[in-house]
Amino acid sequence: MGHRFPIYTLIIALPILLSGRTHGVTVEVLTGTVSVGVGESATLAVTYTGSAAPFISWEHGVVLVTWSPGGDLRVLPEYEGRLRFANRSGTIRIDGVTLADAGRYTVKMEALGGPTSEAEVMLNVYVPIQKVAVKVSTESAIEGQDGVTLSCEISMGTGTLVEWQKDGGAMGNETRHVMLDGPSDQEVRVNGLEASEPQDVRGSSTVRLECSSISEPVSYIWTYRETFWIDDTLELSNITQEQAGNYKCSVFNERTGRTISQEIGINVYDSIEDVRLSLSPEDVREGEPSVILNCEVLRGTWVSVDWLKDGRALTDSDHHNATRDTLEIAMVTRNDSGLYTCTARNPLGSSNSSFTLTVFYGPEDAGIRLHSDTNTNPADYLVMNSTVNLTCSATSVPPARYHWVRQQSGAGERTMGNGSTLHLSAVQVEHSDNYTCTSCNVKTGKCLDVGVPVTIYELPQGRPECSMVSIENGRALQFLCSWPGGFPKAVIHWIGLPRNITTNSLLTQNESSPAKLKGKTLTCIASHPLGTASCYIRPLAPLVIPSRRVVRETQGDATVTLTCEVRSNPASIIHWFKGENELRSNEKLIISPNSSEIHIRNFSFETDTGNYSCSCRNPLGENRPSLTLTAPVITNISVLRSPDGETANVSWAVPENSVLTSVQVQTWCGSEGRDWEKVVELGLEKHWAVVPTKPARSLTLRVVPMLGLMMGSPSPVCVSPSTGNGHGLSTGALAGIVVGCVGGVLLFSMLPIFICAILRRLTMMDHSGSQNRTGRQTMPYNLTLPLEGLKNEGALQPITGGMEGIPSRVKQADEERETATNCNCIKLRHCTMV
């Protein structure tokens, strides 16, 4: 008979602990127990499911490996070169395992900001059995009297079962053969779970330690420091950190005399509930030698501390050095600003705290930006009366404080105010200066100055003005273009002139050959940064329009004014001539200051009539029109008497060159003791008049031109006979007609005698002159022969003299007809003596 006895094993078995889901992350173990031989490779296969890659760590008493989603892999130095990590699943592989690698492995995964999810894998490591020996308790024994003990000793190998055989047959417990076992296969359980590695328990909890072994008989003793308990079970209630340590279970077989023992470590942890992250020094400036962040756990027990910056794991380097619960940053730069998180961990869980590190620096890269409400490029210039904002900026943490100063030319500095923006409204040219912005950082204590020149432009007022004048005694032209004022000065040049000359504000340019420019439009272009304007000029030779006017003075004299209206560019030089003699101003002749007019005072027909001319000359040419002044005469007089005889319409004409101030219509009143009497006096614009008459009387009139009080040559005399009373023929009138007809026959028969008598009378009057001694003009008589009246109905023959003119008219009938064309008396039925 044979029995199977476990001789020695390092097998440590613990149940697989699977944790729950945390924010979509779940750890899954693919193989809960892995068994390999010494020197082989062990693969602890796990995987996870979740929305994002978690932080992963493996522990075997200590942390073997950690991995962060940023790709930061950290391996315990003792395992470097023989531990491989698969970041996609979290699986690890240990090459060349040893007996020390046997035991429980814990994998932990944690999503950012969530709780930890963990699971366990058991690794069994065996040594191959290579040497077995049987030992006998005594070499000689007396039959029936002595007992013999045989023991199977294994010098190399683990995890074995021992079977005994005698002569090839299995052995079991009989009367004579007793299998003495143990103690062997000792097992320690913590809270019902097999444990070979230190166990982590929560403070204030109850921990139950159990010990078992294959032994017959068996005794158990638990020892902790200097305290022991004889029992296979030890229960620790409300455990504290003072009770943490190694607990030893000893198993004793009194028959075999063998004792085996096993220790189990109990780690007591309190939950981490309050973590604070602090900074030293509190104000961190760029360039500081170092800064330290301290992760302080106020409640709970921590085992390890992980550091993150902006959600990414920090690795040890010359710049970052993590030592347990502190993180030192060397040679601080602005790039070290960010959100730092420390996570304190123990086997029971973790807690974290975050701190925003701000590195103070600056100011630097200061600059000023200009903005104007009128132009889009204010860095070059600004427009007067516009609104301007100067905005100062600098790279600085915390934001810089700004102060403005104006560097006034010759007047020193002037404080303009504080703030990043300097507001200037309705700027003027005198505001053009250098403006300095000083930016200061209250944390670093540094200040930086930056300046900007402000240039304000003013557009010249109005528009450019073009002009030209005659120079060199009228032989050359001088062109002038000006657009004064403004800032900067406008740039001026002429377009169209032979020479291209440019200057500022005022340009004067002389041209000695002006004839080529006659009638050509010349343009002056004035350019300014704020705008361009122009003016035009056109050189013109003199164009003259002569005219005259006559003015009657209050004394009765007349002043004749001759005007030459000259259109030329440049202005012409004017000289006045009478004939070929140049006129100069004197008491009688007054020439206006610009020579465009000449006033002839107290005009006289005898001395002042004649041909006048004005010579108008500029460098482009000369024009000399003339005006002829003659004594006034009346022509083309006509009289139209109304049918009722109440009025007569008189019209006339005056030659263009005649000099007069008015026209008088005069009637003959010699029968009433007066000679010629003025009926109406009209201005030069009138060439007709309506004269009141009496139907029963004949009308004798003339038209006289006047120059002040001086009379010109009168018109021919016109005589219009009476028109009757204007009523129907009465019986007496009819009788008179009959008598008149008879008398007419008699008169016709006596006509030769009558003519002779008239001629004799006229001959006698010819000796007495045309005027009496008092200077009164003799009343003219008019005679129209009946025969002639029949041939030319309505024609009135004028008599230019007195009665003494009749003989000459009788003798010169043809001349009478020609003269009669100057005086037309319409609707004349018959002519009578007045």
Rosetta blueprint (number, residue, H / E / L):
1 M L
2 G L
3 H L
4 R E
5 F E
6 P E
7 I L
8 Y L
9 T L
10 L L
11 I L
12 I L
13 A L
14 L L
15 P L
16 I L
17 L L
18 L E
19 S L
20 G L
21 R L
22 T E
23 H L
24 G L
25 V E
26 T E
27 V E
28 E E
29 V E
30 L L
31 T L
32 G L
33 T E
34 V E
35 S E
36 V E
37 G E
38 V L
39 G L
40 E L
41 S L
42 A E
43 T E
44 L E
45 A L
46 V E
47 T E
48 Y E
49 T E
50 G L
51 S L
52 A L
53 A L
54 P L
55 F E
56 I E
57 S E
58 W E
59 E E
60 H L
61 G L
62 V L
63 V E
64 L E
65 V E
66 T E
67 W E
68 S L
69 P L
70 G L
71 G L
72 D L
73 L E
74 R E
75 V E
76 L L
77 P H
78 E H
79 Y H
80 E L
81 G L
82 R L
83 L E
84 R E
85 F E
86 A L
87 N L
88 R L
89 S L
90 G L
91 T L
92 I E
93 R E
94 I E
95 D L
96 G L
97 V L
98 T L
99 L H
100 A H
101 D H
102 A L
103 G E
104 R E
105 Y E
106 T E
107 V E
108 K E
109 M E
110 E E
111 A L
112 L L
113 G L
114 G L
115 P L
116 T E
117 S E
118 E E
119 A E
120 E E
121 V E
122 M E
123 L E
124 N E
125 V E
126 Y E
127 V L
128 P L
129 I L
130 Q L
131 K E
132 V E
133 A E
134 V E
135 K E
136 V E
137 S L
138 T L
139 E L
140 S L
141 A L
142 I L
143 E L
144 G L
145 Q L
146 D L
147 G L
148 V L
149 T L
150 L E
151 S E
152 C E
153 E E
154 I E
155 S E
156 M E
157 G L
158 T L
159 G L
160 T L
161 L E
162 V E
163 E E
164 W L
165 Q E
166 K E
167 D L
168 G L
169 G E
170 A E
171 M L
172 G L
173 N L
174 E L
175 T L
176 R L
177 H L
178 V L
179 M L
180 L L
181 D L
182 G L
183 P L
184 S E
185 D E
186 Q E
187 E E
188 V E
189 R E
190 V E
191 N L
192 G L
193 L E
194 E E
195 A L
196 S L
197 E L
198 P L
199 Q E
200 D E
201 V E
202 R E
203 G L
204 S L
205 S L
206 T L
207 V E
208 R E
209 L E
210 E E
211 C E
212 S E
213 S E
214 I E
215 S L
216 E L
217 P L
218 V L
219 S E
220 Y E
221 I E
222 W E
223 T E
224 Y E
225 R L
226 E L
227 T E
228 F E
229 W E
230 I L
231 D L
232 D L
233 T E
234 L E
235 E E
236 L E
237 S L
238 N L
239 I L
240 T L
241 Q H
242 E H
243 Q H
244 A L
245 G E
246 N E
247 Y E
248 K E
249 C E
250 S E
251 V E
252 F E
253 N E
254 E L
255 R L
256 T L
257 G L
258 R E
259 T E
260 I E
261 S E
262 Q E
263 E E
264 I E
265 G E
266 I E
267 N E
268 V E
269 Y E
270 D L
271 S L
272 I L
273 E L
274 D E
275 V E
276 R E
277 L E
278 S E
279 L E
280 S E
281 P L
282 E L
283 D L
284 V E
285 R E
286 E L
287 G L
288 E L
289 P L
290 S E
291 V E
292 I E
293 L E
294 N E
295 C E
296 E E
297 V E
298 L E
299 R E
300 G L
301 T L
302 W L
303 V L
304 S E
305 V E
306 D E
307 W E
308 L E
309 K E
310 D L
311 G L
312 R E
313 A E
314 L L
315 T L
316 D L
317 S L
318 D L
319 H L
320 H E
321 N E
322 A E
323 T E
324 R L
325 D L
326 T E
327 L E
328 E E
329 I E
330 A E
331 M L
332 V L
333 T L
334 R H
335 N H
336 D H
337 S L
338 G E
339 L E
340 Y E
341 T E
342 C E
343 T E
344 A E
345 R E
346 N E
347 P L
348 L L
349 G E
350 S E
351 S E
352 N E
353 S E
354 S E
355 F E
356 T E
357 L E
358 T L
359 V E
360 F E
361 Y E
362 G E
363 P E
364 E E
365 D E
366 A E
367 G E
368 I E
369 R E
370 L E
371 H E
372 S E
373 D L
374 T L
375 N L
376 T L
377 N L
378 P L
379 A L
380 D L
381 Y L
382 L E
383 V E
384 M L
385 N L
386 S L
387 T L
388 V E
389 N E
390 L E
391 T E
392 C E
393 S E
394 A E
395 T E
396 S E
397 V E
398 P L
399 P L
400 A L
401 R E
402 Y E
403 H E
404 W E
405 V E
406 R E
407 Q E
408 Q E
409 S L
410 G L
411 A L
412 G E
413 E E
414 R E
415 T E
416 M E
417 G E
418 N E
419 G L
420 S L
421 T E
422 L E
423 H E
424 L E
425 S L
426 A L
427 V L
428 Q L
429 V H
430 E H
431 H H
432 S L
433 D E
434 N E
435 Y E
436 T E
437 C E
438 T E
439 S E
440 C E
441 N L
442 V L
443 K L
444 T L
445 G L
446 K L
447 C E
448 L E
449 D E
450 V E
451 G E
452 V E
453 P E
454 V E
455 T L
456 I E
457 Y E
458 E E
459 L L
460 P L
461 Q L
462 G L
463 R L
464 P L
465 E E
466 C E
467 S E
468 M E
469 V E
470 S E
471 I E
472 E L
473 N L
474 G L
475 R L
476 A E
477 L E
478 Q E
479 F E
480 L E
481 C E
482 S E
483 W L
484 P L
485 G L
486 G L
487 F E
488 P L
489 K L
490 A L
491 V E
492 I E
493 H E
494 W E
495 I E
496 G L
497 L L
498 P L
499 R L
500 N L
501 I L
502 T E
503 T E
504 N E
505 S L
506 L E
507 L E
508 T E
509 Q E
510 N E
511 E E
512 S L
513 S L
514 P H
515 A H
516 K H
517 L H
518 K L
519 G L
520 K L
521 T L
522 L E
523 T E
524 C E
525 I E
526 A E
527 S E
528 H E
529 P L
530 L L
531 G E
532 T E
533 A E
534 S E
535 C E
536 Y E
537 I E
538 R L
539 P L
540 L E
541 A E
542 P E
543 L E
544 V E
545 I E
546 P E
547 S E
548 R E
549 R E
550 V E
551 V E
552 R E
553 E L
554 T L
555 Q L
556 G L
557 D L
558 A E
559 T E
560 V E
561 T E
562 L E
563 T E
564 C E
565 E E
566 V E
567 R E
568 S E
569 N E
570 P L
571 A L
572 S L
573 I E
574 I E
575 H E
576 W E
577 F E
578 K E
579 G L
580 E L
581 N E
582 E E
583 L L
584 R L
585 S L
586 N L
587 E L
588 K L
589 L E
590 I E
591 I E
592 S L
593 P L
594 N L
595 S L
596 S L
597 E E
598 I E
599 H E
600 I E
601 R L
602 N L
603 F L
604 S L
605 F H
606 E H
607 T H
608 D H
609 T L
610 G E
611 N E
612 Y E
613 S E
614 C E
615 S E
616 C E
617 R E
618 N E
619 P L
620 L L
621 G E
622 E E
623 N E
624 R L
625 P L
626 S E
627 L E
628 T E
629 L E
630 T E
631 A L
632 P L
633 V L
634 I L
635 T E
636 N E
637 I E
638 S E
639 V E
640 L E
641 R E
642 S L
643 P L
644 D L
645 G L
646 E L
647 T E
648 A E
649 N E
650 V E
651 S E
652 W E
653 A E
654 V L
655 P L
656 E L
657 N L
658 S E
659 V L
660 L L
661 T L
662 S E
663 V E
664 Q E
665 V E
666 Q E
667 T E
668 W E
669 C L
670 G H
671 S H
672 E H
673 G L
674 R L
675 D L
676 W E
677 E E
678 K E
679 V E
680 V E
681 E E
682 L E
683 G L
684 L L
685 E L
686 K L
687 H L
688 W E
689 A E
690 V E
691 V E
692 P E
693 T L
694 K L
695 P L
696 A L
697 R L
698 S L
699 L E
700 T E
701 L E
702 R E
703 V E
704 V E
705 P E
706 M E
707 L E
708 G L
709 L L
710 M E
711 M E
712 G L
713 S L
714 P L
715 S L
716 P L
717 V L
718 C E
719 V E
720 S E
721 P L
722 S L
723 T L
724 G L
725 N L
726 G L
727 H L
728 G L
729 L L
730 S L
731 T H
732 G H
733 A H
734 L H
735 A H
736 G H
737 I H
738 V H
739 V H
740 G H
741 C H
742 V H
743 G H
744 G H
745 V H
746 L H
747 L H
748 F H
749 S H
750 M L
751 L H
752 P H
753 I H
754 F H
755 I H
756 C H
757 A H
758 I H
759 L H
760 R H
761 R H
762 L H
763 T H
764 M H
765 M H
766 D H
767 H H
768 S H
769 G L
770 S L
771 Q E
772 N L
773 R L
774 T L
775 G L
776 R L
777 Q E
778 T L
779 M L
780 P L
781 Y L
782 N L
783 L L
784 T L
785 L L
786 P H
787 L H
788 E H
789 G H
790 L H
791 K H
792 N L
793 E L
794 G L
795 A L
796 L L
797 Q L
798 P L
799 I L
800 T L
801 G L
802 G L
803 M H
804 E H
805 G H
806 I H
807 P H
808 S H
809 R H
810 V H
811 K H
812 Q L
813 A H
814 D H
815 E H
816 E H
817 R H
818 E H
819 T H
820 A H
821 T L
822 N L
823 C E
824 N E
825 C E
826 I E
827 K L
828 L L
829 R L
830 H L
831 C L
832 T L
833 M L
834 V L
